[in-house]
Amino acid sequence: MTKQQFAFRFYQLLILLLAPLLILVFLGRSFTQRAYRQRLAERFGWLPSKFKTGGIVVHAASVGEVIAVKPVVEQLLLNSPDLPITLTTFTPTGSAQVKKMFAERVQHCYLPLDISFCVHLFFKFLKPQAVVLMETELWPTLIQRCYKSNIKLLLINGRLSANSLKSYKKVSWLITPALTKFSAILCQSADNAEHFISMGAPAEIVSNSGNLKYDIAITAAMTDKIAELNAFITSARRIIVVGSSHEGEEQLLLAAYQQLKVQFPDLLMVLVPRHPERFSTVGQLCQAQGLTTVMRSSKAEVAAHTDVWVIDTLGELFACYGLSEICVVAGSFSDVGGHNPLEAALFAKPIIVGTNMANFKDVKQKLLAAKAMIQLASNNDITVELSKLLNGPDTCHTLGENALSVVLDNQGATAKSVATLAKLLK
């Protein structure tokens, strides 16, 4: 037995031993999100018998990845209407996003646990021609099964930050052999490509295709959704949208709102928490601070005296950016590493982020270089910077137009991803 074979078998044994713990995690999460205890059979690779075989599996772990991969899936459906596309996720929120975007146009299930018998069942049901993984979804057992079964394996929108590279180096005995089994690895940027090669991926299969997150567009459905949301706001308001907030960030931003409200009495904060299990907690936090709060799920009007509109529904953040005067992209005011600012940029909106945008280093650099986004030197500067923008319509317009230009100038990753997959399947 070679060193690589031993390492892989050790991983398989370890993940098998951890399986009961993983199930307990799912059940634990189900107390706040009932969806985690539903469709558990899919976690073990047992799929609906109605699923068609011989197609392509595309895996997008959660909501952000599902949104990013949408143009790729749409192009696959257009190019090969008779080829079954199975879009997998790992989280219930990702699952809900798939159903919302594609309905019955794709087959959908959860990706199975990376345990041999689960992966075996999954492939026995689907018999795919190719598997497409997103970003850093590197599952050794699934990858090994593709390699042994001569199933084409493609990584798109590959992302491996400098910090992640350091962490992955510690388990190179597991990750490096997995990377050598891909048919192609398409990365978001040149530095990500270098990191994959440094991790052990063969240079000849790695390329920079650009970031799928730029390949977004304002559709008719999106315009309708913006109109639907706007109908709830009963008076003219100046709107700040806070997108994808995490624990600890709301307090900072609500404190800023309290100060700004004195100067701008018609100001409305639209607050969109990242995780559904925190929706009610965030609403309670707003009320505890004496702010008049409306929950989106109540379908109540946002009156002239409303301070905060908490969007406690899924899949509406993108449209909320279309309502805004200023967009604050959260996840960047904590150790999370930031979230995608490009959806706000598509609407030509001025964008403010906190100090930590480690997850979007390349996007951040492009936006800052184009003078298309404001990144705070200190998170405590948020009130001052928001005040400047609220008092500076010309600055807002320039930031927004520059941001839109960055999006349009960097589109094209979808076409490269679809073309690479088509070449592999020839």
Summary of the structure (lengths in Angstrom):
residues: 426
radius of gyration: 22.3
end to end distance: 34.4
largest distance: 71.7
contacts: 1442
relative contact order: 0.10
helix: 52%
strand: 15%
